[in-house]
Amino acid sequence: MTILRFSFFILTGLVILYGGHYFLYRSFVGLFGIARPPLRNALFVLLFLLSTGFIIASAVAHTSHSLAARLFYIGTASWLALAINLILAVCLLRLLIGLAGVAKLDLQIPCLSLAVVILALIFSAYGFWNARFLQIKDMDVTIRNLPSSWKGKTIVQLSDVHLGHIYGRGFLQRLVSQVNALHPELILITGDLFDGMDGDLDALIAPLKGLRTARGVFFITGNHETYLGLDRALAVVRQTHIRILDNEAVNLEGLQIVGLSYPVRRTSGGAMGKLANATALITGLADFDKTKPSILMYHAPVNLDQARAAGINLQLSGHTHKGQIWPFGYFTRLIYGKYHYGLHAIGNFQIYTTNGVGSWGPPMRTSNTPEIPVFTLR
């Protein structure tokens, strides 16, 4: 069944990728009145090469970390994001033309098409710019029976950094400087630190050694660490002072930090990272006390009822990117409900799902601004 699911996933992706580009081809030919065969053929070949280029670049990126490989991947991934916005622009154009036809208005379709395409380019430029600038999101979180030594202290969550060909050492150094300026008591990294591609990760991760906190930095794996290979990912993290929590609980002066690893290829979990029995897993951890206040680190915003039943007070998750590129936020909400982003409470249990630091695939954010959540404990 795993092979069938994987084959279906690949086939669906190819249909969407090539189908979307063919849709652009047919639309550009019609909207801009491209009648000459040489121009039409050139456009067809160009769009075919751009769509195929992303597949090739993704394959190359897994085996090479050279400058050429990075630029190739960045270029094709950026085009993919731009193509999404162009498809949306074409859909808007077709709607406007349809409405104009109903209203019997005479439109200059080539001029209108050019204007809408320019707007799509401007919107895309904003998305590329927006993805590089992090916002600090401050929140107060009340945890029942919190020890007095923790009251008023701050915890920083980092998630979905996606270090790799796009988010490199320079970006990570700036991130570390921003986090250190917050003087956090604790830093919790909730998965997808890496983008899932190999390369010179030893040098790439070096800036993380500069993170400074009073009580340490903790890390759990996300789905992209499983793509990279857990042995490889964990070996790189162990070069730093970051502590890996692999289905473990630690007690920090009365506050428990629980870290659950993301299941590898669903061998121990269900769809979307759901665990078969998270309650038993958490309560069975050595040194975990259900009666004491606790924070759970788990990459995906799932297992909420089970975490609550285990006595968890606050779950920190990421994974969704809140859609990253409009309108995909509607899909993440459809999958994860209201828990796809933000702070939510269920009785004494709370969950915060961050939209993350980096981006997956295209380096674009048109659906939201990446963030560093900062929690002040009350």
N, C-alpha and C positions, 0 to 999 in steps of 0.2 A: 504493500500500500504506500510505503514511503516513496518508492521509485515512481509509482503512478502519480502521486501528489506532486513530486518534483517535476515530472515530465509535463503535467498539466500546467504547473506554474510557469515553466519555461515557455511552453507553447502560447499560453495566454499573454505573457510578456512580449513575445515576438509579434503576435497579432496586433497588440496595442501599439507597439513601436512602429512597425511598418505600416499598419493601417492608418495611424495618425499622420505619418508623413505623406502617405498617398492622398489622404484627405486634404492636406495642405497643398499638395501639387494640383489636384483638381480644382480647388478653390481659387488659388492664385491664377491659374489659367483662365478661369471664368470671370473672376472679379476684375482682373487687370487686362482682359481681352488679349491674352498672348496667343496669337494665331499662327505665327511663323513656326514651322516644324523645328528648325534648329534651336530656337529659344526654348520651345517646349521640351525638347529632348535634353537640352542642357540643364534645365530646371529639374527634370525628373532624375537625371544622373546625380546632380548635386544633392538633392534630398535623400536619395538612396545611399550615397556615400556618407552623409551626415548621420543617418540612422545606423548604418553598419559600423561607422567609426566608433560609436559609443560602445558597441559590443566588443570590438577589437581592443579599444583602450582599456576597458574593464579587465579583459584577460591579461593584457600586458602589465597593468598596474599590480596584478597579483604576483608578478615574477620580477619586476624591475622597479627600482626607486631612483632611476636616473632622471636628470632634469628633463630630457626629451619625453620620457614616459609620463612624468608629472604634468608637463605642459599639454601633452596629448590628452590625458585624462581630464584635466581642468577644462580644456577647450571643448571637448565633446560633451562633458557633463553640463557645462554652461549652455551649450546649444540646446540640450535636452530641455532645460528649464525655459529657455526662450521659446522653443517650439510649443511648449504647453501654453504659454501666454498667447502665442500666435494662433493656436487652435481656438482658444477662447475668443480671441478677437474676430476670427472668421465666423464663429458661431453667432457673435453679436451682430456682425455685418449681415448675415443671412436673416436674422430676426428683424433688423431694421429695414432691410429690403422687402421682406414679407409684409411688414406693417405698412410700409409706403405703398406697396401694391394694393393693399386693402383700402387705403385712404386715397388711392389714385393720385399719388404725388410723383412728380418727375424728379428722380435723383440722378446726380452725376456719379454713377457707381465707382468709376476708377478714382475720382477725387475723394469720395467718401471712404473708399477702401484704403487709400494711402493715409488718410487722417487717422483712421482706427489703428492701422498697423503702427504708425508713429506713436500713438498712445500706448500700444502694447510694448513697444521698445522702451518708452519712458518708464512704464510700470515695472518692466524687467530690470532696468538700471537701478531703480529704487530698491528692488528685491535683493540685488547683488550687494548694494551698499548696506542695506539694513542687516544683512546676515553677518556682517563683520563687527557690529557694534553692540556690545552687551549692556543690558540694563540691570541694575541692582534692584531686586524686589524684596523689600523689608516686610516682615510679617511677625505678629505676636501669636504665639501658640501656647495654649494652656494645657498642661499635662497634670492629671490628677496625682496627688501624693508626691509631687516633685520635691526632691531634697532641697533644702535651703541653699546648699552650695552651688546649685545649678540655676537658681532663680535669677533672671536678668542676664544670663549668659547667652551667647549667640552661637548658632550652628550654621555653617554654610553647606549647601548641597550643590554638588557638581554632577551633571549627568549629560550623556550623549555629546561628549566633546568631539568624538570621531577623528582622532589624530590619524593622519595619513598623508595622502598626496595633496590634499587641499588645505587642511589645517595642520600646519607644520610647527617647527620649533619656535619661530618668532611669535606666532599666535599664542602658543602655550606660555611663553615667557610673559607676554602681556597679561594673560589670564592669571598667572601666578602673582604678578604684581598687584592686580586688582584685588585678588582674594586676600593677600597679606595686608593690604591697606585697611581691610575690615577688621583685623585683629580678632579672628574667630576663636572660640574656645575649642571647636571641633569641626573637622571637615569630613563630609560623607560623600563618597563618589559612587553613584548608583548605576554603574554599568555603561557600556558602549564608550569606554575611554578611547578605544581604538576603532578605526573604521572597518576593520576586517581584512585589510590588505597588509602583506608583509613588506619588509624593507628595512631601512636602517633605524629600527625602533629604539635601539639602545641609545643612540644619540638624540633621537626625537624626544624621548621621555625625560631627558636630563633635567630640564627646568623644574619638573615636579619635585626634585630634591630640595628646591628652595621654598616649598610651602612651610609656613610657620604657624603652629597652633599650640595652645596650652595643653591639650589632652590627646593630640594625635590626629592622623588621617586614616580613614578606613575605606576599603574598596570592595565592591562585589562585581561579579561578571554580568554582562548583558548578552543579548543574542549575537552581537557583532564579535565579541570575544570568542564565541563558539565557532564563528565563521573563520576567524584568524587561526584558531587552534588554541585550546585552553593552555596546553603546556607552554606554547610560545608566549601567549599573553601574560600568563602568571610569572614566567621567568623574567620578563621585562619589568613587571611591577616590583618584583622582589629586589631589583637593583636599587630601589628607593627605600625610604623609611616608611612607606605606606604599608599598613597592615591589611592583609587580605582576609576577609571573612567568608569562609566556604562552609555554609551551613553551620554557623557558630554564633555564640552569644558571649559578650563580654560585659562585665559590670564595672562601670566607671563611677565610683563613689555614689552608688545607689541608683544610677540611671543605666538601664540595660540597652546595649546596642546589639541588635540581632541582624545578621546578614545571611540571606539565602541566595544561593547561586542560581543562575538561569539554567534551565534544563537543556542538556545537549541533544539537539535534533529530536526533541520531544520524547526521549527515552524514559524520562521520569516525570513528564508533564503532558498536558493536553495542548490544544490549540491556543495560540497567542500567549504561551508561557504559563498557562494555568497549571498549578500543581495538583496532583491527585488528592493529597491530604495534607494541606499546609498546617492545619491545627496540630496534628500529631507530630509533624516534623518540628514545629517550633517548640511545643511543650516537651518534646523528647530531647531537646538540646541540653547538653551538660551546662550547668551554671545558670540555666534560665529559671526564673521564679515568676510565676504568673501573677503574683500579688504585688510585684514591684513595677514601677513605671518603666516603659520600654519604647524604643524607636526601632521599627523594622525597615531595613533597606531591602527592597526588591525591585528589580528593574521595570517590570510592567505593572500597570495599575489593575491588578487582578487579585484573586484570593481574598477579597476584602472581608467577607463574612467569616472566613476561616481565621484570618488574622485577628479579627475582633473576638472570636470565640477563644482564641489562645491568650487573650489578655493584652494584646498590643494596644498601645495608646496612640501612636502616630506611625503611619507608613509613609515612606518617601519613595517615590517612583519617578520614572521618566518615560522613555521609549516612544511616545506618540509624536513628539515634536509639535503637537497641536496642529498636525497637518502640514506644517512648514510652508507649503505653497498653496495659495488659494486656488480651488475650493476644497482641497483635500481635508481640511479641518472638519467638514461635514461627515467624511467617512470615518475619521478617528472617533468622532462623537457617536456615530452609529455603532461602532464596534465596542467602545468602552463606556458609552453613556456619558453622563455629566462628569465622570471621573477622568475623562481624557485630558483634563487640564484643571489646575487650580486646587484650592483648599476646600475640603468638604468634611462634614462631621456626620457620624452615625452613632448617636448616643455618646459614650465616652471614647469612641474610636474616631480618629481623624486620618485623612489621607491627603497628601499634597503631591500632585503630579506636575512636574515642571516640563516646559517645552524644550528645555535643554540649552546647551551652549553652542554646539556646532550644527552642522547639517549633514544629511545623508544624500549621496549622489550630487545633484546640482547644488552649488553654493549659493542658494537663493532662499530668501525668507520674505514672502509677500503676505503670508497669513498671520504672522506675529513677529515680535522682536525677541531674539534669544536673551536668556536671563541667567542671573546668578541669584538663587533664592537665599535669603538670610533670615533665619528664624531666631527670634528672641523668646526664650523660654519663660513662661509665667507659671 
